[in-house]
């Protein structure tokens, strides 16, 4: 059985003011093409489908169209769970129509999916809270999935019975998952777990959460560790971290597949992709990471020469850039114009003016009888070790001489 695992689409997300929707459309098309080329039997999207609780209409439309393509007109089950960026209610809302297309939305922990059958396709044959079993006509054994969408403290209290702050989230989930595993996950089927939580390997490295993500802390509960995964599970499909990593072992992979695009400059240089899982009953699951090529690459670049910066920008047009410019003087408007004309994907420009070393013990008297221009020059020289250029002086005079607008 072959399953495609992806997560953290963050549809509707912007990089500062820059829309990523066209890139998202392109990379999701690439994921659909991979699913078809690999002949996958099922798809898991492990949370953070959207970037906000109230995504733009274009993002919602893109999600539904993509999931329908992935479902192969209802013949391929697609399981999509809510992440911490998603509204659980919004994820659950299209359930009736989605099921007709082979899409299984799961918004809340402990959700019970209603059984259904797709004509000439798969069926949801067994369900319980937090668990579903899928029968695929091409296989004699079923696909079992334990599912736990993102759960904040309120949801845990409501759905998992975490009513004592002294209880540890890890302990509660471990027992919850083990009960399901012991009851429903024998060795006669493929057994998977999917969840959107910040999961670590006990005693392993602390994995860096994506820049801009809110840390997934649940009240006073401890972190979730991979040793909470029941022994019956052959593969764990995680979401939340944007870099590909496996915190399991070769017998039982526990995988973050990566986000499909780099969503912050802290992710610059990361290879993005999706994961193809191959599993049969009783044997360890195997997986392959497949890189994705769509979307603009993110770069953090630093230059001390404007000409070098312009040359690099001209040679790398299909990128998004955080540009640091180091110089002895402030950037002139002419140089800023050259920079912006060289590239349409500059998100941030960070100018760094190197200060001239000065004797901090020496105190210079200030002549307060000078005019404003001379005072400004003295201050500028004192703070930055250089005199302001003509453009800055012109801007100062423009501000001083401008009249304050008042309402009549």
Steps between C-alpha positions, in 0.01 A plus 500: 500500500636841406408820688598861428572705813505880487425781745519870585366645177412829674278606212453876488828574677697807396868578540463847647297676228583245227226254399606136462171378351632438147798311642265297717285421199807381308645287780166334579466415130844339528387296802194380304727396213725308740198322649390387153850409380563295815157336483429570866204330664429766765607851602553649846516878551620539859365843595544873441305488177442876533714772655219671693164411650334722237693439177434696180248361254776416249677283759179310582433439132857379446470253789180340376617476140831347604347243734254400231787443256687298761190288563497399132128572471423312820699185428791589731434585867641834617521555876551865602526594869498842666819666621553785744450756218167348397150556631372155595146609416607618154680172434195298605247721317507343147487142634187380315607625157864410558419135572334473160838596353697257714629771737495439876530821703581464870485819706485391864674239715290192570295560184287208390477478121173367365545184290444542127571332169617646169343321206762278336752636748604488863285487812531610862413171662585538870509813714531606859602822671842595361521202263387389156555196283499524121434207268657540157371272222851434366626358832396204713608682818372831641665835572455607866561856609512638853439874463555788743466852355662785688368527852532808719434483872126564463461228239700253707276558799194457283606204288776314680407558864809702592334665799791493740784740428738258668424246229750492220383521142749230407344257751144573391573460130711188558215326678241626250700378200592171668135420576411552133803304383425203724134496396514568127855466363599135470767376259250428223495856368716808439498714817579872492476794740456859384509802729588869501703540818849607598647153546861431595714194561557456871862587571546627143570849373250781547361564153465859391145617441439710187560875525167670563338184640351515846663233717265207548479501877186366658446661839744349748528173311833356397618447147371207297768236447516235232503224763126573544435340159348151545708202384248402232564820301723449197527865392413831669403790272572825685435865424620831648878520440587632153830314450507133398613276785447150632498474880423128499720208396535272200240264646237770573545832318357814667517765230450872447478517116583877482281783378469517118653852491744695715275734696759709685861598444601270785405220257728632223706215358271223628402236248122469483315189398240235561531142627390173339438223752493131405351259753363150528373325813751373760809650332675833566379783278738655251489855369661727240537876516418656161626859456269767364626752246210747461502836674757775543805422711572721801843655553665706770778693323755746636705735284750777564496620141193628314629383162545145631150506648344618173696235305376219727141626490505510120633143485240362745164648396269216610573535873381682809775688679586647838782736405755637745712788364809601694659838424687790653230748404124494474351365179417769249163505325679425172649181640170399657337546161765279337437228757122502456520512120729196500249267667126474572530262794687704761301459819729678745796733461715527812752785476797484735714814527838422646587751769840660514688409815510788745639573844197449723679666791538828316214743562428758230325820605175579317442846365128550548513837327543333158217482250302177464707377205825527691349338810375210293842456341668500842254241631539281192878517524490416871272197453629359173848638454419674171317798365155456341490507121321762293188288460453466876554871547246570228250270668559673835432842349191368322360378832588822682350724235184297444183645645298285739160423351211586727132431465276796429 
